[in-house]
Amino acid sequence: MGVEVSSAAFTREQRVNFRDKVLLDLDVFERMLQESRFDFTRTQMGLEIELSLVDGETLAPALINQEVLQDITEGDFQSEVGRYNIELNVPPRPMAGDQAVRLDRWLNGSLRNAGDAARSHGARTVAVGILPTLHRETFDGDWLSLGVRYTALNDSVLRERGDGLELQIEGPTGERVDDYFETIGPLSGCTSVQLHQQVTPQDFPLYWNAASAITGVQIAMGANSPYLFGKRLWAETRIPLFSQMTDTRTVELKHQGVRPRAYFGRSWITSIFDLFEENVECFPALLPEVSDEDPMQVHKNGGTPELPELRLHNGTVWRWNRPIYDVVKDVPHLRVENRVLPAGPTVVDMVANACFYYGLLEALTTSGRPIWTKMPFEHAEENFDQAAQLGIEAQLSWPGAGKLPATQLVQDHLLELAEEGLASLGLRREVRNYYLEIIEGRCKTATNGASWQVEVTEAYEAAGHDRNSALREMFRHYVDHSEMNQPVHTWPIPETEAPQSSARHGQDRLATTVPRLNDWVLMVVAQNG
């Protein structure tokens, strides 16, 4: 959830004042960068996880997030765009020592607590990029979460667009969604994991460039959104769905090359200021709420400006790697927010994704010639598109390796780099080996969340189920396995000739195929349990 606003409607005068104020914020921000007045004591990582609520019987979206949130007793949970969405904010921590195991344990406890609250209302929580049981009829009713921000965002996107929103996505087999919406409703179908890393102003471009270079690899390994409205589309359909549901451009502006609000980027950067300046110059305000802060005066007095207009505006430009300015206890800091990964399938998979990301990021920013000096930005963008469409079957370009299967690229080149990066950050060898072996397991089995969903759904269809029935049966297995917290590449394909017993059969096979944590990691988990 972004910053709340006080009104869902804005006047022309407010828009003019906001534009002036955000330019003033940008000027103050530039001065702060020149003075290096930013906190950085050690590398800190944090994350946000968006979850969906589903009916315990039908697995359809359960529009009860306020009721569930009231009953959650642990963890920093809050609402998201749709009434079936909630979000968990994870406190920042160093990726060192046994912190990955501690994070795994903490997330499992928090999600169990949320799951208990959901079950008391006849629902379940699930981490998945897009609910396979989501249908367009969901948005015919009262789907929008409580909160002025959500109403204002919906109204502002439609006002800027000047019309409703067209959704056009075609999958690898020719299945397609071609539809029109008068709200941003389908946007709520996109649930993700957002990875944050605190950096210095000087290092920000290094980390942003590195994050952009590996985005395609992340998606290929972690794709988990192959279905929308009953159609098989991209391996990570969340990418085009989010992009199109936040696209305020008219057809004419698209033809003119105007930037979309959710996009990959156009080039490598040399300063964080480049991104904030582009936000201000290229994107009209969606939520033009003006604060009382005089940032220049606060700065002159030696205080820390909150820069609320700049931050509010930045929150409505959805770069897949986004710059963040924030203030904690009157101390400013900067973060790279990586937004490309879907939620799920399990906590252990999400922690493995985080370890892989942070390890690669560290290795590519601290050793050797920077990756972006050897890699055209266009190759990074092509990798992003290919991975979103094809997932673990994508062919990706990499300096010195050429174009090769994503699984081969990761196994032969990037796992070692990620291990070196995690070692440099101080993560224990046993811990980093365990989580990176999960990424390696996906490569060896050519399995991630998206490919597993497709394979199981097609198995049910081959056994005589129609698409909607097949998706429901697949999703039942998905939710059960997800709660067991076993890596997705170890999940079985159920024997669909006996649908009533397939879930139990799958769990029996699962128990014999999952590699156990080694003794040292088990000991850490027990000590922190």
C-alpha positions in Angstrom: 0.0 0.0 0.0 1.2 3.5 -0.8 0.8 6.7 1.2 -2.9 7.4 2.1 -4.5 10.6 0.8 -7.3 12.6 2.3 -9.4 13.1 -0.9 -10.4 11.1 -3.9 -11.0 14.2 -6.0 -8.6 17.1 -6.9 -9.1 20.5 -8.3 -7.1 22.2 -11.1 -5.6 24.5 -8.4 -4.4 21.5 -6.4 -2.8 20.0 -9.5 -0.9 23.2 -10.3 0.2 23.6 -6.7 1.3 20.0 -6.6 3.4 20.4 -9.7 5.2 23.4 -8.2 5.7 21.6 -4.9 7.1 18.4 -6.4 9.6 20.5 -8.4 10.6 22.2 -5.2 11.0 18.8 -3.6 13.2 17.7 -6.5 15.4 20.8 -6.0 15.9 20.1 -2.3 16.5 16.4 -3.0 19.3 17.4 -5.4 20.9 19.5 -2.7 20.7 16.7 -0.2 22.4 14.3 -2.7 25.3 16.8 -3.1 25.7 17.0 0.6 25.5 13.2 1.1 23.2 13.6 4.1 22.0 9.9 4.0 22.1 7.1 6.5 24.1 4.1 5.7 25.8 2.0 8.5 25.5 -1.5 7.0 23.8 -3.3 4.1 20.1 -3.7 5.0 17.5 -5.8 3.1 13.8 -5.8 3.5 10.7 -7.1 1.7 7.0 -6.9 1.2 4.8 -9.8 0.3 1.3 -9.4 -1.2 -1.1 -12.2 -0.5 -4.6 -13.3 -1.7 -7.5 -14.4 0.3 -9.6 -17.2 -1.1 -12.8 -19.0 -0.1 -11.9 -22.2 1.7 -14.3 -24.3 -0.4 -14.4 -22.8 -3.9 -10.9 -21.1 -3.8 -12.5 -18.0 -5.4 -11.4 -14.6 -4.2 -12.7 -13.9 -0.7 -13.5 -10.2 -0.4 -12.9 -10.0 3.4 -9.5 -8.3 3.9 -10.8 -5.9 6.6 -12.3 -8.7 8.6 -9.2 -10.8 8.4 -6.9 -7.9 9.2 -8.8 -7.2 12.4 -8.1 -10.7 13.6 -4.4 -10.9 12.7 -2.4 -10.6 16.0 1.2 -10.7 14.7 3.1 -9.1 11.8 2.8 -5.8 10.0 -0.2 -6.6 7.7 -2.3 -4.1 5.8 -4.8 -3.9 3.0 -4.0 -3.7 -0.7 -6.0 -2.6 -3.8 -8.5 -5.5 -3.8 -10.7 -6.6 -0.9 -9.1 -10.1 -1.3 -5.6 -8.7 -1.0 -3.4 -8.2 2.1 0.3 -7.2 2.4 3.0 -8.2 4.9 5.8 -5.8 5.5 9.0 -7.4 6.7 11.4 -5.4 9.0 14.8 -4.7 7.4 17.7 -7.0 8.3 21.2 -7.8 7.1 21.6 -10.8 4.8 24.3 -12.2 7.0 24.9 -15.0 9.4 21.8 -17.2 9.7 19.4 -14.4 8.8 17.9 -16.2 5.8 16.8 -19.1 8.1 15.5 -16.6 10.6 13.6 -14.8 7.8 12.2 -18.2 6.6 11.0 -19.0 10.2 9.6 -15.5 10.8 7.7 -15.5 7.5 6.2 -18.9 8.2 5.0 -17.8 11.6 3.5 -14.6 10.2 1.7 -16.3 7.4 0.4 -19.0 9.7 -1.0 -16.3 11.9 -2.7 -14.7 8.9 -3.9 -18.1 7.8 -5.5 -18.7 11.2 -7.3 -15.4 11.0 -8.5 -16.2 7.5 -9.8 -19.6 8.4 -11.9 -18.1 11.2 -13.8 -16.5 8.3 -14.0 -19.6 6.1 -11.0 -18.4 4.0 -7.4 -19.3 3.3 -4.4 -17.1 2.5 -2.2 -18.0 -0.5 0.9 -16.5 -2.1 0.6 -16.7 -5.9 1.3 -14.2 -8.7 -2.3 -14.3 -10.0 -5.1 -16.4 -8.6 -5.9 -19.1 -11.1 -9.5 -18.8 -9.9 -9.8 -15.1 -10.7 -12.5 -14.2 -13.2 -13.6 -10.9 -14.6 -17.0 -11.2 -12.7 -15.0 -10.5 -9.5 -14.9 -6.9 -10.5 -18.6 -6.5 -11.2 -19.2 -6.1 -7.5 -17.7 -4.2 -4.5 -14.1 -5.4 -5.0 -12.2 -2.2 -4.1 -10.5 -2.0 -0.7 -11.5 0.6 1.8 -9.3 3.6 1.9 -9.4 6.9 0.0 -6.1 6.2 -1.8 -7.6 3.2 -3.7 -10.6 5.2 -4.9 -8.5 8.1 -5.8 -6.0 5.9 -7.7 -8.8 4.2 -9.6 -10.4 7.5 -10.6 -7.2 9.2 -11.5 -6.0 6.4 -13.8 -9.3 6.5 -15.6 -9.3 10.3 -15.8 -5.8 10.4 -17.3 -6.6 7.6 -19.7 -9.8 9.5 -20.8 -11.5 6.2 -21.2 -11.6 2.6 -19.8 -8.7 0.3 -19.9 -8.1 -2.3 -22.6 -6.4 -5.6 -21.7 -4.8 -7.6 -24.5 -2.5 -10.5 -23.7 -1.7 -13.5 -25.9 -0.1 -16.7 -24.6 2.3 -19.1 -26.3 -0.5 -21.4 -27.5 -2.6 -18.7 -29.0 -5.0 -18.3 -26.0 -5.6 -14.7 -25.3 -7.5 -12.2 -23.2 -9.0 -9.3 -25.1 -11.2 -7.3 -22.8 -12.2 -3.8 -21.7 -12.6 -2.6 -18.1 -14.0 0.6 -16.7 -12.0 0.2 -13.4 -8.5 -0.8 -12.6 -10.0 -4.0 -11.0 -7.7 -6.6 -12.7 -4.7 -4.7 -11.2 -5.6 -6.2 -7.9 -4.9 -9.6 -9.3 -1.2 -8.9 -9.4 0.5 -10.0 -6.1 4.2 -9.7 -5.8 7.3 -9.8 -3.6 9.1 -6.6 -3.4 12.8 -6.7 -2.4 14.5 -3.6 -0.9 18.1 -2.8 -0.5 19.4 0.3 1.3 22.4 1.9 -0.5 24.4 5.1 -0.5 23.7 7.8 -3.1 27.1 7.0 -4.7 26.3 3.3 -5.0 22.6 3.7 -6.1 23.3 3.7 -9.9 25.5 0.6 -9.5 22.8 -1.4 -7.7 20.0 -0.1 -9.9 21.9 -1.0 -13.1 22.8 -4.5 -11.7 19.2 -5.1 -10.6 18.0 -4.2 -14.1 20.6 -6.5 -15.7 19.4 -9.6 -13.7 15.7 -8.9 -13.8 15.1 -11.4 -16.7 17.0 -14.1 -14.8 14.9 -13.5 -11.7 11.6 -13.8 -13.6 12.8 -16.9 -15.5 13.5 -18.7 -12.2 10.6 -17.3 -10.2 7.6 -17.0 -12.7 4.4 -18.0 -11.0 1.5 -16.4 -13.0 0.5 -18.4 -16.1 -3.3 -18.0 -16.0 -5.7 -15.1 -16.1 -9.5 -15.4 -16.4 -9.2 -19.1 -17.3 -6.7 -18.5 -20.1 -3.1 -19.7 -20.3 -1.0 -16.6 -21.1 2.5 -15.6 -20.2 4.6 -17.5 -17.6 4.5 -14.2 -15.7 1.3 -12.7 -16.8 1.5 -10.3 -13.9 3.9 -8.2 -15.9 1.6 -7.3 -18.9 -1.4 -7.2 -16.6 0.1 -4.7 -14.3 1.5 -2.6 -17.1 -1.8 -2.4 -19.0 -3.9 -1.7 -15.9 -1.7 1.3 -15.0 -1.3 2.6 -18.5 -2.8 6.1 -18.6 -1.7 6.7 -22.2 -4.1 7.1 -25.1 -3.5 5.2 -28.3 -2.1 8.3 -29.8 0.4 8.8 -27.0 1.6 5.2 -27.3 2.3 5.8 -31.0 4.3 8.9 -30.0 6.5 6.9 -27.8 5.4 8.4 -24.5 6.6 6.3 -21.6 4.1 4.0 -19.7 3.8 4.3 -15.9 5.0 0.8 -15.4 8.1 0.1 -17.5 11.5 -1.4 -17.5 13.5 1.7 -18.3 15.4 3.2 -21.3 19.1 3.1 -20.4 21.6 2.6 -17.6 21.8 5.4 -15.1 24.5 7.5 -13.5 22.5 8.9 -10.6 19.3 8.3 -8.6 18.4 11.8 -9.5 18.0 10.8 -13.1 15.0 8.6 -12.2 13.3 11.1 -9.9 13.8 13.8 -12.5 12.3 11.7 -15.2 9.3 10.9 -12.9 8.6 14.6 -12.5 9.2 15.6 -16.1 7.4 12.8 -17.9 4.5 11.6 -15.7 1.4 13.7 -14.7 0.4 13.5 -11.1 -2.2 10.9 -10.2 -2.6 11.9 -6.6 -1.8 15.6 -6.4 -2.2 16.1 -2.6 -0.2 19.0 -1.3 1.3 19.0 2.2 2.2 21.9 4.5 5.9 21.1 4.5 8.3 23.8 3.3 11.2 21.5 2.3 13.6 24.3 1.5 13.1 25.9 4.9 13.4 22.5 6.7 16.6 21.9 4.8 18.0 25.3 5.7 17.2 24.8 9.3 19.3 21.6 9.4 16.2 19.3 9.5 15.3 16.4 7.3 12.7 17.1 4.7 10.0 14.4 4.2 9.5 15.5 0.6 6.0 14.1 0.7 5.0 15.3 -2.8 8.1 13.7 -4.4 7.5 10.4 -2.6 3.8 10.4 -3.3 4.4 11.0 -7.0 7.1 8.3 -7.1 4.7 5.8 -5.7 2.5 6.2 -8.8 5.3 5.5 -11.3 5.7 1.7 -11.2 9.2 1.0 -12.5 10.1 -2.7 -12.2 13.2 -1.4 -10.3 12.2 1.7 -8.4 14.1 4.3 -6.5 13.0 5.0 -3.0 13.6 8.0 -0.7 12.4 7.5 2.8 12.9 9.0 6.3 13.1 6.9 9.5 13.5 8.6 12.9 14.4 11.9 11.1 17.2 10.2 9.1 16.9 10.0 5.3 18.0 6.9 3.3 17.8 5.5 -0.2 16.7 2.1 -1.4 16.5 0.1 -4.6 13.0 -1.6 -4.7 13.0 -4.7 -7.0 9.4 -5.3 -8.0 9.5 -8.1 -10.6 8.9 -11.3 -8.6 5.5 -12.8 -8.0 4.3 -14.0 -4.6 4.8 -17.7 -3.8 4.8 -20.5 -4.3 6.1 -21.0 -0.7 8.0 -19.1 1.9 11.1 -21.2 1.3 10.9 -20.5 -2.4 10.5 -16.7 -1.8 13.5 -16.8 0.6 15.5 -18.7 -2.0 14.6 -16.0 -4.6 15.7 -13.3 -2.2 19.0 -15.0 -1.6 19.6 -15.5 -5.3 18.8 -11.8 -6.0 20.9 -10.3 -3.1 23.8 -12.6 -3.9 23.9 -11.7 -7.5 23.4 -8.1 -6.8 26.4 -8.0 -4.4 28.7 -9.9 -6.7 27.9 -7.8 -9.7 28.4 -4.5 -7.9 31.6 -5.3 -5.9 33.8 -7.4 -8.2 35.2 -7.1 -11.7 34.0 -4.9 -14.5 30.4 -3.7 -14.0 28.0 -5.9 -15.9 26.2 -2.9 -17.5 29.5 -1.9 -19.2 29.5 -5.2 -21.1 25.8 -5.6 -21.7 23.6 -3.4 -23.9 20.6 -2.1 -22.0 18.5 -3.5 -24.9 19.6 -7.0 -24.0 18.5 -6.6 -20.4 15.1 -5.4 -21.6 14.8 -8.3 -24.1 15.7 -10.7 -21.3 12.9 -9.2 -19.2 10.3 -9.6 -22.0 11.4 -13.1 -22.9 11.4 -14.3 -19.3 8.0 -12.8 -18.6 6.6 -14.7 -21.6 8.4 -18.0 -21.4 9.6 -18.3 -17.8 12.0 -21.1 -17.1 12.0 -22.0 -20.8 13.4 -18.6 -21.8 16.6 -18.0 -23.8 18.6 -15.2 -22.3 21.6 -13.1 -23.4 24.6 -12.7 -21.1 28.0 -11.1 -21.6 30.6 -13.7 -22.5 28.1 -16.5 -22.7 25.9 -15.4 -25.6 22.3 -16.5 -25.8 21.4 -19.7 -23.9 18.7 -21.3 -21.9 18.0 -19.6 -18.6 18.5 -22.9 -16.8 22.0 -23.3 -18.3 22.9 -19.7 -17.7 22.0 -20.0 -14.0 23.6 -23.3 -13.4 26.8 -22.7 -15.4 27.4 -19.0 -14.6 25.2 -17.3 -12.1 24.8 -19.7 -9.1 28.5 -19.4 -8.4 28.3 -15.6 -8.6 25.3 -15.6 -6.2 27.2 -17.8 -3.8 30.2 -15.5 -3.8 28.0 -12.5 -3.3 26.2 -14.0 -0.3 29.6 -15.1 1.2 30.7 -11.5 0.8 27.6 -10.3 2.7 28.4 -12.7 5.5 25.7 -15.3 5.1 26.8 -18.7 6.5 27.9 -21.3 4.0 25.4 -23.9 5.1 22.6 -21.4 4.7 23.5 -20.0 1.4 24.1 -23.5 0.0 20.7 -24.6 1.1 18.8 -21.8 -0.5 20.8 -21.7 -3.7 20.3 -25.4 -4.1 16.6 -24.7 -4.4 17.4 -22.4 -7.4 19.6 -25.2 -8.8 16.8 -27.7 -8.3 14.5 -25.6 -10.4 17.1 -25.6 -13.2 17.7 -29.3 -13.0 13.9 -30.1 -13.1 13.0 -27.1 -15.4 10.3 -26.4 -12.8 9.1 -23.2 -11.2 5.6 -22.1 -10.0 4.4 -21.3 -13.5 5.5 -24.5 -15.2 4.1 -26.6 -12.4 0.7 -24.9 -12.6 0.6 -25.5 -16.4 1.7 -29.1 -16.2 -0.9 -30.0 -13.5 -3.7 -28.1 -15.2 -3.0 -29.9 -18.5 -2.9 -33.2 -16.7 -6.4 -32.6 -15.4 -7.6 -31.5 -18.8 -6.2 -34.6 -20.3 -8.2 -36.6 -17.8 -11.4 -35.0 -18.9 -11.8 -31.9 -16.8 -12.8 -28.6 -18.5 -10.4 -25.6 -18.0 -12.2 -24.1 -15.0 -12.4 -27.5 -13.2 -8.8 -28.3 -14.0 -7.7 -24.9 -12.6 -9.6 -25.4 -9.4 -8.2 -28.9 -8.9 -4.7 -27.7 -9.7 -5.1 -24.8 -7.3 -6.2 -27.1 -4.4 -2.9 -29.0 -4.7 -1.1 -25.6 -5.0 -2.6 -24.2 -1.8 -2.0 -27.5 0.2 1.6 -27.8 -1.0 2.2 -24.1 -0.4 1.2 -24.4 3.3 3.6 -27.3 3.7 6.5 -25.0 2.7 8.3 -27.4 0.4 10.2 -26.1 -2.6 8.0 -26.0 -5.8 10.4 -28.0 -7.9 9.8 -31.0 -5.5 6.0 -30.9 -5.9 4.5 -34.0 -7.5 2.2 -34.1 -10.5 -1.0 -35.8 -9.2 -2.5 -38.9 -10.8 -5.6 -37.3 -12.3 -7.5 -40.4 -13.1 -8.6 -40.5 -9.4 -9.3 -36.8 -8.7 -10.7 -37.4 -5.2 -7.6 -39.1 -3.9 -5.0 -37.1 -5.9 -4.2 -34.5 -3.2 -3.4 -37.2 -0.7 -1.4 -39.2 -3.2 0.6 -36.0 -4.0 1.4 -35.4 -0.4 2.6 -39.0 0.1 5.0 -38.6 -2.8 6.1 -35.2 -1.6 7.3 -36.6 1.7 9.8 -38.9 -0.1 11.2 -36.5 -2.6 12.0 -33.3 -0.6 15.7 -32.9 0.4 15.9 -32.2 4.1 17.7 -29.2 5.6 21.1 -30.2 6.7 21.7 -30.7 10.4 23.2 -27.3 11.0 20.2 -25.4 9.5 17.8 -27.6 11.4 19.6 -26.7 14.6 19.2 -23.0 13.8 15.5 -23.4 13.0 15.0 -25.3 16.2 16.8 -22.6 18.3 14.7 -19.9 16.7 11.4 -21.8 16.9 
